[in-house]
Amino acid sequence: MNYQNQGRQMALDALFKLLKAAPIKSSEYSNYGQYQSLDISKLEFDTWLNYVDSILQISYNHLGLGIIMATRLNIEQIASQNEIFYIYRVEQIKNQILNLAHSILQQY
């Protein structure tokens, strides 16, 4: 396997790990026995978002693909949408990551 294929495989593996590490919505029962669906915390979101950003930066350094930086910019825009719940932003970011993985596979 040549260096370029190794870099591609490393980037894809890291992207799939990001997807697996994405925070998920928790749920609990209130004091009144009513089921409540909860958003994730800002800390959970920010921690995962930093992980995403780091992986994208490392992937870009190895592959130099402009699509990685474009995805990073899209994710920054999604992350800054304060009017929607964190968990919805996570889902949108996961879609960006999946699209990026698909694009990387098509590049080679």
Sequence and secondary structure as in RCSB ss.txt:
>XXXX:A:sequence
MNYQNQGRQMALDALFKLLKAAPIKSSEYSNYGQYQSLDISKLEFDTWLNYVDSILQISYNHLGLGIIMATRLNI
EQIASQNEIFYIYRVEQIKNQILNLAHSILQQY
>XXXX:A:secstr
  HHHHHHHHHHHHHHHHHHH     EEE TTS EEE    HHHHHHHHHHHHHHHHHHHHHH  HHHHHHHHHH
HHHHT TTS HHHHHHHHHHHHHHHHHHHHHH 
